[in-house]
Amino acid sequence: MAESIDKSGFELNIYEKYDVDRNFICNTIFTLAGTNNKKELTKIIHNSDGSKVVGMIEIGNEKSKSAEILDTFDAKIFFILIKLWLNSGMQKNNDTGFLISNIVKELGLQSTGFYFHKIRTSCNKLATIPIRWRRAYISADKEKKSYLLDDVVFTILSIFDNKLMVDVDAKTNVKKYTGLANYFRFNPYIVENILNGITEEFHVDVLKTLQKKISILLYIYLSYELKDKPATSFKTSDFANRIGLAEYKYATRRYEALEPALRELVDKPVPGGFIRNYKSAVSNLDDDIVVTVYKKEDLLVSLSGNEDDNKLLEVIAHFNKSFPNYRDHITLETLRNMANSKSNPVTVDDLHKYINFVRWEIDSQKKAIENIPGYFRRACEMHYKTADYDKAVIKELEKVRNIKQKDKIKEIENAEREKQSKAREHFIGKIYSNLNKQEQENLMELAKKQYIGKHGKLPEHFVRQQLESEIIEILKQRKTE
């Protein structure tokens, strides 16, 4: 059965690098889970004289009734806002404006009320969740020399709010509501660090391509660890504690949780090159993982003028992507011999298919294969039967088709909801923009009371849009009166 092969994952994509406050790259501020409403990190800093400083980072307010953590979606929003601020001229004392819809597009999300609300909530979290740095935040003095701050508490955003966009007709002097604009300002500590060069280079746009939550946290960590060296190693136990996977007591279970994320990061760029592969020494006694990088110019294979060879090179790239620990085990000469065999030739489509077949046997069938390159060659040359795999592919394609159909229906429904939402927003804005500041505040207080009367309490990190129904109700009631 011929399959369509997605070759986009085999190519090396070059992403622009952005300067980010070093403290948010070299520390695991973002997480999967929190403990006791607050995340605590112990940080050991090595001084040039050989001495050590033990610091502590506390994220969240322990007095809060609900858990306060900064998760992987908040991480994406933080880095997108960094990119937006850098591209907007790095205003030191001015607000940076943006539209939520642009961030939705930037992240490749569906333009739905759910994601609009999720992004606003995330921005509110960045503006309200405190981070306390005790001998842990690196800053710079006037001479741009770095030093440790003793004890400082701040939120990532010092300002996040929105305002109505209003145009005034030049002839009639009538105000016209045109939409809602958001604006933010980074905390001065972060701004000063970036302006003073207390930064690390980071490929912000890579985060948009990552599907797994663990991949996001692992990528931030490896981006710093692999900035200027060809390899790094880390213990799964240490990293699991950093990101909130402490419930995995055994090294093998932790590796099972991390391995799909490691595989997703293969060929992703870091400041020191591209993530090449990873090797595990995971056992009951040793839980080290070694990750290596390579420079683009170090690639052993590159496209040639021969079209047949180029197709086989794509097979090698596909194999390396699927089995990064066996990179370079399949050579161009090996594939040529398999393709040109007089007794049992193998087509390029079959080569791609058997790579997927072997990966499926390992992932879905939990088959233990000691020599993956050898097993792959035997599967191709002996044309292993793939009936069960073919059924799984068809089932997966049907699943994808069903999802696409459901997504299309959702898209139509969401478009209608968005249309109604804009109509409501326009109705509110038209009246709201004509009220003075005191009248607007009074209206908001009434809406809050009405919301609490219906639901018992205000939503966490609420924004004005969540009170639309109450505001419309109040305004319509006033209109009838």
N, C-alpha and C positions, 0 to 999 in steps of 0.2 A: 504494500500500500504506500503510495507516494505521499510524502508529507511536505507541507510548506515549512521551510526552515527560516526562522528569524535570525538573520545574521548581524543584526544591529549590535548585539551583545559581544561580538567578537572583535569589534573595532576599538581602537584606543581613542577615546574622546578627550580633547584638551579643554579644560575648564579654566576660566579666569580665576586668578587668586586674589583674595581680599585680605587686608590687614585687620585682624580682630584682636581685641584686648586679650593679652596672653593668659590672664587668670581664668578665662572661660574656655580655653583650649586645654590647658595643662591640668585642670581640675574637672572632675566629673560632677558638674553642677546639676545636670539634667539626669533623670532617672526613670525607672519603670514603676517603682513603688516606694512608699514612704513608711516610716515607723514612728508611732506616737506623734503624728502630725508634723514631724520635723525630721529632716535628714541631716545627719552629722558626718563629716569627713575629717579624718586626721591627716594632716599634711606635714611631711618632713622635708625641710629645706636644708640643702647642703651649702654651707658658706665656702668661700674661696680659701679660707684658712683651715678647712677641714672640720670645723665645728658644725653641729646640727641644731636646727631650731624646729621645735614641734609646734605646729599651729593647728587651729581647728576652724572648720567652716560649718556653720549651722544655717540650714535653709528652712524657712517657714516659721510661723509664730506658734509656739507651743500652747498659747492661750486660745488659739482658734478652735472652734467647735468641730470643724471638718479638717481632714488632712490637707496640708498645704505643701505640695510638691511642684516642681517644674518638670513636666514630662517631655517625651520625644517630640510631640507636636509643638510644644512651647519652644523647643530647641530650634525647630524649623523656622518658626516665626521670628525668633530672636535673630538668627543669622540672615533671614530675608530683610529684616529691618536694618541690620548693619549694612547690608549691601545697598539698600535704598538710601540710607543716610550718607554713605560714602559717595554714591553716584549723584547725590543732590548737592554736593559742594561742601559737605562736612561742616554744617553750620554749628557754631559753638554755643551761641546763646539764643538761637531762634528755633521755632518748632519746624518739624518736617511733616508736610502734608501728604496724604496718600488716600487712595480709594480701596476699600475692602475687595471690590471686584477685581482690581489689578493683582492683588495677592492671590486670589482664587485662581486666576489665570497663570500666575507665576508658578504656583504649586501644581498646576494641572488638575485641579479639582473641578467637580461639577458646580455650576453656578446655582446653588440651592440655598435656601434659608438656613439649612443645617450647618453648612460650612461657613456662611457669613457669621452666624452666631458663634461657631467654634473659634473663628479667628478673633472676633471681638473679645470673647472670654479669655483667650490666650493672651491678648494684649493687656487686658485688665489684670491678669495674673502677674505678668511681667512688671506691672506698675504698682502692685499691692503686696506681693509676697516678699518679705524681707530676707536678705542674706547677711549673716553676720560673719565677718572675717576676723579671727583672732590670730594675730601674727601670721597671716596667711595671704593677705592681699598685697601684691607687688605694685608699687607706684613709682613715680619719678619726681625728683626735685627740679628746681629751675635750671640746673645744669644738665638735666635729663639723665641723671644718675639714678639707677633703680635702688629702692630700699623697701623694707617691709613696714606696713602700717600696723600699729600696735593693736588697735581694736576699732573696727568701723562697721556700721550697719547701714545698708542702703538697698533700695529696689533697683532693678535693672533700668526701668523707665521711670524718670522723675515726673513725667507728664504723659497721660494718654487721655484724649477726649475727642469729641466730635462737635461740629458746628454746622448749621444750615448754610448752604450756599444760596445766596440771593442775588439776583440781577436786578438792577433798577433801570427801567425804561427811560431813556434820555429825554423823550418828548413828553411823556405823561407823568414821569417821576413815580410810577407805580412799581412796587416791589414784586418780583416774580421768584417763587421758590424753584430752585433747579436741582436740588439733591442734598446729600449729606456727605460732608468731608470729614475725614479723621486726621488727627495730627498727634505727634509724639515728640518726646525729647529724651535722649539718653541721660542717665545720671552723670553729673560732672566728673566723677571718678573715671568712668569708662571713656568719656570724651577726651579728658586730659591724657589718659594712657595712650589712646590711639594717636592723638596729635603729637605726643612725645616719643612715639616709637616703642612703647612697651607692648609689643604686638607679636603675633605669630601669623604666618601666611596660612590661609584656609580656602579650600575650594568649596565655596558656599553652594554652588549649583549642583554639586554631587548629591547633596542631601535630598534633592527633589527626585532623584532617580532611585533612591533606596526604598524598598517595600517593607522590610522588616524593621520593627522598632529597635531590636538589639543591634542591627546593622548601623543605625544612626549613632548610637552611643559608642559602639566599637570604632566607627570611622573617626569620630571626634578624638577618641583616645589614640588611635594609631596615627592619625595625622600629626600629632605632636611627637609621638615616640619615634616616628620614621622620618622626621624632618631633615636629619643630616647623617643618617647611618643606614647601612644596607640591610640591617635586620634588627629585630627586637624580640624579646621573649617576655611572657607574662604568665602568672599563675591564674588558673581559672577561678580559684577560691578568692583571690584578691579582687579580681575584676567583677565576679558575681556579687560580692559585698558592695562594691562601688555602685552598681546599677540596680540593686534591689532583687537579686536572684539568690539571696542567702538561704532560701528554703531547700535548694539543691545541696544535699549534704555530701553526695558522692561525686568524685571527679569525673567519672564517666557520664553521669547525668548532666553535669555542667557542660561538658564537651558536646553532648548531643544537642543542648540548647544553643550553644555558640556556633557549632559547625555550619549550619545553613547561612548564618550571618557572615561568617568568614568566607564562605563560597561566593556570596553575593558581592563581596568587596574585591574579589580578584580582578585585576586590571583597572581598578579605580585609581585615579591619581592622588598622590600625597605630595607634600613639598619636596620629598627626596626622590621622587620618580613615580613608579606604578607598583601597586601591590602585586607581587609575583605569585607567591603561594604560601601555604602554611603547613606546618608539620606538628604533629601532636606526639607528646611523650606521656599521654594521659594513662595513668594506672592508679592503683590504690595508694602507691607511695609517691608518685611524681605526677603533677598535673600541669606541667609547663606546656605552653604553645609557642612555637617559634614562627614569626611572620617575616618574610623577606620582601625586598623591593628590587626593581630593576629600572634602568634608564631606558628611554625609548630607543636610543641608538644601540642598546645592547641586544635588541631582539635578534634571535638567531635566524628567523625567517622573515622575508619581506616579499612583496609582490614582484613578480618578474614579468617579462614580456610574453611568456608562454601562457595561453589561456587555460590549457588543461592543468598546468602546474598551479595556476592561481586558484582553481577550484579545489585542488588538493590542499593548498595552503589554508583555505577556508575550513577544510575538514580538521587540519591540525589546530587551528585557532579554536574551533568548536570543541575538540577533545581537551585542549588545555584549559578552556573555560569550565568544562564539565568536571574535569579531574585535575585540579591545579597541583596536587601533590605528585602527579606523574607528568608534569610539563617536560617536554623534550624527549619523552619515551617513544613517541611516534614520530618517525622521520619522513621527509618527503620521498626518499628512496623506497622506504617500506610501502608507502601508499601507491607509488608508481608500480611496484611489482604486483601488488594486489589488484590494481586496476587493469594491468596489462597481462594478467595471467591467462595463458591459453586454455588451461583446463577448467579454471573456476574464476572467471573475472568478476570483480565487484564494482558496481556503479557508484558514482559519487553520492547519489541519493541514498543508496544502501549504506554507505559509510556513515552518513549523517544519521540515518535511522538507527544503526546499531550502537552508535554513541548514546543516543536517547534511550535505546533498549537497555543497555548496561546500567545507565544511570537509574532507570525505572526499576530494574531488578534490585539494585542496592537500596533505593529509597522506599519503594512501595512493597517489595517482596522481602525486604530485610535479608537479602542473600549476602553471605560473607564471601567476598572474592579477594583472594590474597594477591594475585598478579593481574591487575586490571588491564594493562596494555596487552598482555598475552591472551586474556579472556576475550578482549575486544577483537583481536586478530582472528582467533579461532571462530568466534561468532560470525564474522564476515566471511571467512574462507569456507566454512562448513554450512553456511546459511542456516543458522539456528532458527528453529520455529518460533514465531513471534505472535501466534494467534491471540494469546491472552493480552499481550502488550497492545496489539492492534485494536482489540475490543476496548481496552482502557483509553486509548487515544480517541476512538470514536465517541466513547462516553464523555470524555473531557471536552471534545469539540461541541457535542450536543449541549453540554453544561454551559460552555461559553456562549453558544447561540442563544440559549434561554436567558442567560444573564443579559446579553445585548438587547434582547427583546424587552425584558423587564426594565432595563436602563432607558430604552427608548420611551416606554410608557411613563416612567418616572420623569424623564426629561420634559415630556409634554405637560404632565401634572405640575412639575416644578415651575415651568414657564408660566403656567396659568396662575399659580400661587404668587410668583414673583410680580406678575402683572397686577394682581389684586393688592399685593403688598405696596407696590409703587403708587397705586391709586390711593391707598390708605395714607401712605407717607406724604403724598401730595396734598391730600385733604388736611392732614395735621399741619404740614409745613406752611400751607397757605394762610392758615389762621395763626399758627404758632409764631411765624415770623413777624406778624403785626402786633404781637404782644410785647410789652416792655419786660425788662428783666424780672421785676417783682411779680408781674402777672404770670410769667413762665414758671417761676419757682413755686408760686401758689398752685398752678395747674399740676405740676409734678407731684407736689405733696398730696393733693387730692387723689391723683392716680395711684400713688403708693398705698394710701389708706384703703382705696377700693380694691387694689390687688391683694393686700394682706387680708382683707375681709373675705375674699373668695378662696385664697390659697393658704392662708395661715401665716406665711412669711414671704419676704422678698427672695428672689433667686440669688444664688451666690454670684458675685461679680456682675450684677445686673447692669444693663444699659437701657437707654430710653426706649429703644425699639421693642423691648419686651413688655412695655406698658402701653403699647399702641391701642389695644382693645379698650382699655380703661380711659385713655385720653379721648378716643373717638366717642365713647359713650358719654363722657362729660361734655364734650363740645356739642354733640347732637342734642343733648338735654338742654344746654344753654340756648341753642338755636331755636328749639321749640318754645322755650320760655319767652 
